[in-house]
Amino acid sequence: MASSRRPALATEFAPAARAFIIPGHQGLEPGHRILLEYLDLRPLMNLDLRLGEGTGALLALPMLAAAVATLNEMATFEDAGVSGPLE
């Protein structure tokens, strides 16, 4: 079975799986667009890649790591001692 169909099948068997699918990019192959539309997902990037070996996923990993680090490590206004609006 082609790996490009696995996300669609996963959501058919376990609809909650959709919440864990993060498309790294949209390739130029028509199937990419069709699958993303079917899953109602938007890719992180669209770099006009025609590569089928997961290059888009590898390029997306640093973006995802940065997002997680921001959520986990960024100080809140209260933590940073930032006051409210000036009066």
C-alpha positions as CSV (number, residue, x, y, z in Angstrom):
1,M,0.0,0.0,0.0
2,A,1.3,3.4,-0.9
3,S,2.4,5.4,2.1
4,S,0.5,8.5,0.8
5,R,-2.8,6.7,1.6
6,R,-2.0,5.9,5.2
7,P,-3.1,9.2,6.8
8,A,-6.5,8.9,5.1
9,L,-6.9,5.3,6.2
10,A,-5.8,6.1,9.7
11,T,-8.5,8.7,10.0
12,E,-11.1,6.2,8.7
13,F,-10.2,3.6,11.3
14,A,-9.4,6.1,14.1
15,P,-10.9,9.6,13.5
16,A,-9.0,11.0,16.5
17,A,-5.8,10.3,14.6
18,R,-6.4,13.3,12.4
19,A,-5.5,15.6,15.3
20,F,-2.0,14.2,15.2
21,I,-1.3,14.6,11.5
22,I,0.9,17.6,10.7
23,P,1.6,17.9,6.9
24,G,5.0,19.3,6.4
25,H,4.6,20.4,2.9
26,Q,2.4,20.1,-0.2
27,G,4.2,18.5,-3.1
28,L,3.5,19.1,-6.7
29,E,2.0,15.6,-7.2
30,P,-1.8,15.9,-7.6
31,G,-2.3,13.3,-4.9
32,H,-0.8,15.6,-2.2
33,R,-3.4,18.3,-2.8
34,I,-6.3,15.7,-3.0
35,L,-5.2,14.1,0.3
36,L,-4.8,17.4,2.1
37,E,-8.2,18.6,0.9
38,Y,-9.8,15.2,2.0
39,L,-8.3,15.6,5.4
40,D,-9.0,19.3,5.5
41,L,-5.4,20.1,6.5
42,R,-3.1,22.9,5.4
43,P,0.6,22.1,5.0
44,L,3.3,24.1,6.9
45,M,5.1,24.8,3.6
46,N,4.6,24.7,-0.1
47,L,8.0,24.7,-1.7
48,D,7.1,23.1,-5.0
49,L,9.0,19.9,-4.1
50,R,8.7,16.9,-6.3
51,L,10.6,14.6,-4.0
52,G,8.9,11.5,-2.5
53,E,11.4,10.6,0.1
54,G,10.1,12.8,3.0
55,T,12.2,15.9,2.2
56,G,9.2,18.1,3.2
57,A,8.8,16.4,6.5
58,L,12.6,16.8,7.2
59,L,12.3,20.5,6.4
60,A,9.3,20.9,8.7
61,L,10.9,19.3,11.7
62,P,12.9,22.5,12.8
63,M,9.8,24.6,12.5
64,L,7.9,22.2,14.7
65,A,10.8,22.0,17.2
66,A,10.8,25.8,17.3
67,A,7.1,26.0,18.0
68,V,7.3,23.4,20.8
69,A,10.3,25.3,22.3
70,T,8.4,28.6,22.2
71,L,5.3,27.1,23.9
72,N,7.4,25.4,26.6
73,E,10.1,27.9,27.3
74,M,8.8,31.4,26.5
75,A,8.1,33.5,29.5
76,T,4.6,34.9,30.1
77,F,4.2,38.6,30.7
78,E,3.8,37.8,34.4
79,D,6.9,35.6,34.5
80,A,8.9,38.4,32.8
81,G,7.6,41.1,35.1
82,V,6.0,43.0,32.3
83,S,3.3,45.3,33.5
84,G,0.0,46.0,31.8
85,P,-0.8,48.9,29.5
86,L,0.6,52.3,30.5
87,E,-2.1,54.7,31.7
